[in-house]
Amino acid sequence: MKKEILTDNQLLCHLICAGHEIQSTISYDWDGLKRKDYPHCIMQYTISGEGLYEDPKGVFSIPAEYAMLVSLPEDHRYRFPGGKIPWEFIWIAFTGEHAHKIWNSIRREFGSIIQFPRTSEPIKLLYNIHERYQKHRIFNKYTSSELVYQLLMSILRFLDHPSVRG
């Protein structure tokens, strides 16, 4: 049996899954305290339509070119509010002690709803990760960790730009 060089717990990040969805019914409704899945982070980027995000600070729209950044478990809710235009989005879920620390630092500084132009580096990476995941082209846990960490650093680089901060 081959010995692992690094265990899952030693990796900075770990991609859990990625997806693309179009939601058009109000049954799409997630409560961050009622989910039974294990602790992880989610980035959900709106392509078209819009969703709603609620937390103790208020209710916020998630329109096209905005991303929702959440951690689980946590006091929040996101949902499709209804209407004629479906909510289309791409998302990834990931975990890891270091990933959670970086993710929560980003959210403390910038909030849970952040605008990212479609052509921004973080969104290009998000699409790349999604495509690789869907085509089974993430071959091991090291690639998984590398891709998530690359996305996190790309988000930080993007948000650190003076025009974003302003």
Backbone torsions as a table, in degrees:
resi	resn	phi	psi	omega
1	MET	NA	132.9	-178.4
2	LYS	-76.0	131.9	178.7
3	LYS	-81.5	137.4	177.7
4	GLU	-72.0	139.3	175.9
5	ILE	-74.3	-47.4	175.5
6	LEU	-127.9	139.4	174.4
7	THR	-81.1	166.8	177.8
8	ASP	-57.1	-37.1	-179.0
9	ASN	-68.6	-21.3	179.8
10	GLN	-85.6	-16.2	179.8
11	LEU	-74.0	149.1	179.3
12	LEU	-67.6	-38.8	-173.6
13	CYS	-146.7	162.5	175.8
14	HIS	-150.0	119.8	177.1
15	LEU	-72.7	129.4	178.5
16	ILE	-93.1	-53.1	179.5
17	CYS	-166.7	170.9	179.6
18	ALA	-146.9	151.0	-178.9
19	GLY	-158.6	170.7	175.8
20	HIS	-132.7	131.2	-177.5
21	GLU	-138.6	155.1	169.6
22	ILE	-127.0	113.9	-177.9
23	GLN	-109.3	132.3	-178.4
24	SER	-134.0	8.3	178.0
25	THR	-124.3	151.2	-178.1
26	ILE	-72.1	-3.6	176.0
27	SER	-71.6	-14.5	174.3
28	TYR	-77.5	101.6	-171.6
29	ASP	-156.4	114.3	-177.5
30	TRP	-117.1	127.2	174.9
31	ASP	-103.3	120.3	-175.3
32	GLY	-66.1	-14.3	177.5
33	LEU	-97.9	-14.6	-177.4
34	LYS	-100.8	-6.1	-178.9
35	ARG	-70.1	142.6	-177.0
36	LYS	-97.0	-6.6	-179.4
37	ASP	-75.1	161.1	-173.5
38	TYR	-70.9	165.4	-178.7
39	PRO	-56.6	129.4	175.8
40	HIS	-163.0	175.6	-179.8
41	CYS	-112.7	149.3	178.3
42	ILE	-131.9	134.1	168.4
43	MET	-116.4	121.7	-178.3
44	GLN	-125.4	116.2	-173.9
45	TYR	-107.8	123.5	-178.3
46	THR	-77.8	125.2	176.1
47	ILE	-89.7	-46.3	177.7
48	SER	-153.9	165.6	-175.0
49	GLY	71.5	-157.3	176.6
50	GLU	-160.5	156.5	175.0
51	GLY	-120.5	177.9	175.8
52	LEU	-121.9	141.2	177.3
53	TYR	-124.3	131.5	178.8
54	GLU	-126.6	138.7	171.5
55	ASP	-147.5	-178.5	-178.3
56	PRO	-58.9	-17.4	179.7
57	LYS	-84.4	-16.7	179.2
58	GLY	147.4	-166.7	180.0
59	VAL	-114.7	131.8	-174.5
60	PHE	-132.0	140.5	174.8
61	SER	-78.5	148.6	174.7
62	ILE	-121.9	79.9	-178.5
63	PRO	-80.0	-179.5	177.9
64	ALA	-55.7	141.4	-179.9
65	GLU	71.6	19.5	172.5
66	TYR	-118.8	146.5	177.4
67	ALA	-115.1	145.7	173.1
68	MET	-104.0	128.9	180.0
69	LEU	-117.2	114.8	-178.9
70	VAL	-131.3	158.5	171.5
71	SER	-119.9	150.9	178.2
72	LEU	-125.4	141.8	-5.8
73	PRO	-78.2	154.0	-177.7
74	GLU	-169.6	154.4	-179.3
75	ASP	-79.3	89.7	176.0
76	HIS	-157.8	168.2	176.8
77	ARG	-148.2	137.6	172.3
78	TYR	-134.1	146.6	-170.8
79	ARG	-162.1	164.1	170.0
80	PHE	-87.0	123.5	-174.5
81	PRO	-80.7	-4.0	-176.2
82	GLY	97.3	173.9	-179.2
83	GLY	118.9	176.8	-175.0
84	LYS	-80.7	-26.6	-176.8
85	ILE	-95.2	119.0	179.1
86	PRO	-65.4	159.2	176.7
87	TRP	-97.2	112.7	178.7
88	GLU	-107.8	132.3	-177.6
89	PHE	-152.6	162.5	173.9
90	ILE	-119.7	145.3	-175.9
91	TRP	-147.6	158.7	169.0
92	ILE	-136.9	153.6	174.6
93	ALA	-125.7	137.5	-179.0
94	PHE	-149.0	167.9	-178.7
95	THR	-145.1	-177.0	-179.0
96	GLY	125.2	137.1	-177.2
97	GLU	-55.8	-46.3	-179.5
98	HIS	-69.3	-37.9	178.1
99	ALA	-60.3	-43.9	179.9
100	HIS	-62.2	-41.6	-179.9
101	LYS	-63.3	-45.5	179.1
102	ILE	-64.1	-47.3	-178.4
103	TRP	-57.4	-47.5	-178.3
104	ASN	-70.1	-29.7	173.7
105	SER	-65.2	-43.7	177.8
106	ILE	-60.0	-46.4	-176.7
107	ARG	-68.1	-36.3	176.7
108	ARG	-62.4	-40.6	-177.0
109	GLU	-79.3	-37.9	-170.7
110	PHE	-118.9	-8.6	-179.0
111	GLY	91.9	-178.2	-176.2
112	SER	-95.7	-11.6	178.6
113	ILE	-120.9	116.1	-174.1
114	ILE	-131.5	138.1	177.6
115	GLN	-83.7	131.7	175.1
116	PHE	-133.4	117.0	174.4
117	PRO	-57.6	148.6	179.9
118	ARG	-55.2	-30.5	-176.6
119	THR	-90.9	3.0	-179.9
120	SER	-71.0	153.3	-178.7
121	GLU	-58.5	-43.3	178.7
122	PRO	-57.9	-38.4	-177.8
123	ILE	-75.0	-36.7	173.8
124	LYS	-59.2	-43.1	178.4
125	LEU	-66.5	-40.1	178.0
126	LEU	-57.9	-46.6	177.7
127	TYR	-63.5	-39.7	179.1
128	ASN	-63.0	-44.8	178.4
129	ILE	-62.7	-45.3	179.2
130	HIS	-58.0	-48.3	-178.7
131	GLU	-61.9	-45.5	179.8
132	ARG	-63.1	-40.1	179.0
133	TYR	-64.2	-46.9	-178.0
134	GLN	-64.5	-32.4	-179.6
135	LYS	-93.5	11.6	178.7
136	HIS	56.2	42.9	-179.2
137	ARG	-109.1	23.9	170.7
138	ILE	-112.1	100.2	-164.3
139	PHE	-84.4	-19.2	-179.3
140	ASN	-158.4	174.4	-175.8
141	LYS	-67.9	-22.9	179.5
142	TYR	-72.9	-41.7	176.3
143	THR	-65.2	-41.8	177.9
144	SER	-57.1	-49.4	-179.9
145	SER	-62.9	-43.6	-179.6
146	GLU	-60.1	-45.0	-177.8
147	LEU	-65.3	-43.6	179.8
148	VAL	-66.4	-43.6	178.9
149	TYR	-62.4	-40.1	177.6
150	GLN	-61.4	-42.2	177.6
151	LEU	-62.6	-45.2	-179.8
152	LEU	-61.2	-43.0	179.1
153	MET	-67.8	-34.4	177.5
154	SER	-66.0	-41.1	177.0
155	ILE	-62.7	-46.0	179.3
156	LEU	-61.2	-43.9	178.3
157	ARG	-60.3	-45.5	-179.9
158	PHE	-61.5	-47.9	-176.2
159	LEU	-72.9	-21.8	-179.8
160	ASP	-79.6	-9.4	-179.6
161	HIS	-68.6	135.6	-177.1
162	PRO	-54.6	-34.7	-178.4
163	SER	-67.5	-30.4	178.1
164	VAL	-75.5	-44.4	-179.7
165	ARG	-63.4	-33.6	-178.3
166	GLY	-72.2	NA	NA
